[in-house]
Amino acid sequence: MTDVRDERLVKKLVDEVVEQVHASETSSNPAFKKILPLLIEKGIDNVNLSMFNDDLKKQLLDTLGDEYARKGRMPDAIKVFSMTANRRRLSEIGEEFEKVGLYSDAVQCFVQANNHEKLAVLGGKCLRNGHLKDAMTAFSATGDTDNLNRVGTECIEKNKLDYAIEIFGMTGNSEQLIHVGKKCMDQKKYASSVKAFALADDRDGLNLVGDVCLRENLVNTALKAYENAQNEAMVAFVKSNFVSAA
């Protein structure tokens, strides 16, 4: 019964708001303030706003986003501003996150705002301060290959090899992928080696990983390496002789 009463209340208030808002065609109308507490209580996903035209719906949602931000409910504010593609407000929230050192959140806001200028600046800051994952996200969003390669090189120096593989895979840097693949082998991170060599299309490296893994009875990884190397003879050999293990 509570849900039914809630739905009736929602409909009544929305009908009133629609009538008042259409009369004024402005979000400054008190009708918006009347419906905001209801939207906040019910949650934006649980209220039907289809009776508003697109412009009024955007005005209402942006007003709701501002209210969420005022109350410190940033995830909700970001969600609403993303729905309305309000790049200015998304960037402003991103700047607030950046001021308090919440770089991951700031990067995500700037990505959603498609703010390449902010992403370039923050990506550089993250790279200098060692926030490599955030730098990678920022530069990948702007398509900055040169800076992505710099982040990848830094990842190698800090032994964050899986990040490096991901980055050099994005930039198509085969030379660095082969370098990282060899470092992974030295550390017995064979699955990562397979990924790096495969992205670099280095069949010699893949066959080498396959041979090492086969000697160490890592049959699944060996098979994957040979398959990526398109070594049909070794794929057939492994499948014929290590069926149960593979």
N, C-alpha and C positions, 0 to 999 in steps of 0.2 A: 504493500500500500504506500509506503514511503516513496518508492521509486515513481509510482504513478503520480503522487502529489507533486513530487519534484518536477516531473516532466510537464505537468499542467502549469506549474509556476514558471518554468522556463518559457513555455509557449506564450503565456500571458505577458510576461515582461518583454520578451522579444517582440511580440506584436505591438506593444506600446512604444518600444524603442524605434521600431521600423517606422511607425506613423510619425513620431516626433522628429526623427532624424531626416526623413524624407522631406519634412516641412522646412527644415533649416539647411540641409545639405552641408553641414559642417560638424567636425568632430568636437568643436567647443560646446556643442549643445549639451545641457545637463543630462539628456537621455543616455549619453555614453557612460556617465558616472553611475547611473542607475544600474546598468547591466554589468559593470566591471566586477563588483563583488560576486555576482552569480558566476561569471566566467572563471574567476579565480577559484571559487569553491568547487565548481563542477569539473574544472580542467578543460582546456581548450579542445582536447580530443573527444570530449563527451557532450559538446554542444553543437547543434546544427545552425550554421549561419548562412545557409543557402538563400534565405529570404532577402538578404542584403545584396545590392549590386556590388560589382567588384571594387569600385572606388570606396564605397562606404565600408565594405568588409575590411579593406586595407586600413582605412582610418581607425576603425574599431580595434583591429589587431595591433596596430602600432601603438595605440593608446594603452592597450593591455600590456604590450611589451615594456612600455615605459613604467607602468605600475609594477610589473615584476622586477624591473631593474631597481626601482626605488625601494622595494622591499628586500633587495639583496638576493632575489631568486634568479641568479644569472643563467643557469641552464634553461629555465623556462623562458626567460627573456630572449636568449639566443635562438631558441626554437621558434618563437613567434616571429622575430625579426628575419629569420631565415625563410619562413613561410611567405613573408611579404617582400622578400628581397630588399630589405632596408639596409643597404650597404653602409650608409653613414652611421647608423646606430650600432651595427655590428663592429665597425671599425672603432667606434668610441669605446665600446666594451672591451675590445681587444687592447686598446691603449691602457685601459684601467688594469687589465690583467698584467700587461707588460710592466707597469709601474711597480707592481708588488712582486715581480719576479716569477709570475705564473706563465712561463714562456709557452708551454704546450697549449694552454687554453688560449693564449694570445694568438698563436699561430693559427689555430683552428678558426678563430673569429676572422682573422684576416683572409684566410682561405675562402671562407664562406662569403666574405665581402668582396672577394676577387680583387683585393687591394695589393697589387704587385709592388707598389712603392714601399708600403709598410713591410711586406714580406721580405723584400730585398734587404732592408735595414735590419730587421729583426733576425733574419737568417745569418747575416754577418755577425751580429752580436752573439747569437747562439754558437756559431762556429768558434769565435774567439774565447768564449767562456766554457767550451767543452760540452755544450748541450747538442750533441751531434745528431740525435734522432730528430730533434726539433729543427735543426738547420737543414737536415735532409728533407723534411716535410715542406719547409718554406721554399727551398730552392727547386724542389720537384714541382711545386705548384706554379712556379713562374717559368719553368722550363730552362733554368739557368745551368746549362751543362758544365761550364767552367767551374762554377762554385760547387756544384755537386761533386765534381772530380776532386776538388780540394777537400771536401768533407770526407770523401772516400779514402783519400790518402791519410787523413787524420785518423780515420777508423782503423786503418792498418796499424798505424803507430801505437794506437791504444788497444790493439788486439781485439777489436770489435769486428771480427772478420765476416760474420753474417750480414751486418749492416753494410760492410764494404762490398760484398757480393751483390746485395740488392741495389746499391747505388751504381756500381759499374755496369750492372745489367741494364739499368735505366739509360745510362749514357752510352752504352755500347762500347765500352773501353776494354777491348779484348786483351790487350797487353797486361793491364792491371788485373783482370779476371784470372789470367793464367798465373800471375804472381801470387794472388791470394789463394788460388787453388793449390799451389805448391806449399804455401805456408800451412794450409789446412791439413795437407797430407803429413807434414812434419809433426803436427799436433794430433794426428790420428783422427781428425774430424773428416772422415771419409765421405759422409753424405754431403757435407758442405763442399768438399772438393769436386764431387760429381756435379753439383749444381753450378759451380764456378766454371769448370771446364766445358760443361754443356752450353752455358751461355756464351762462352768464347768459341764454341765449335772446335775445340781442341781435342781431336780424336786420340792423339798420342797420349795426352794427359788422362783421358778417360780410360783408355786401355791399361795404362799404368795403375790407375786406381783399382780397376777390375782385377788385375793380377795380384796386387797386394792384398785386396780383400779376400780373394779366393784362397790365398795362402793362409790367411788368418781366419778362415771358415766364416767369413761374413758374406754368405752366399747372396742374400737379397741385394746388398749394396753392390756386390760384384756384378750381378745380373743387370742391375739398373745402369751401371757404368758401361757395360758392353752393349746394352741396347741403345744408349745414347751415342755410343761410338759407331753404331751400325755394324758391329762386328758379328756378323751372322754365325760364323763358325763357333765362336766362344759362347754365344747365346745358346746355340744348339747343344754344345758340350755341357754347359751348366744345367740346362733343362733336362738333359738325358741322364746325367749322373747325380744330380742333387735335387731331384724332383720333390722329395719330401721336405727338404730343408728350404727350398725356394718357394 
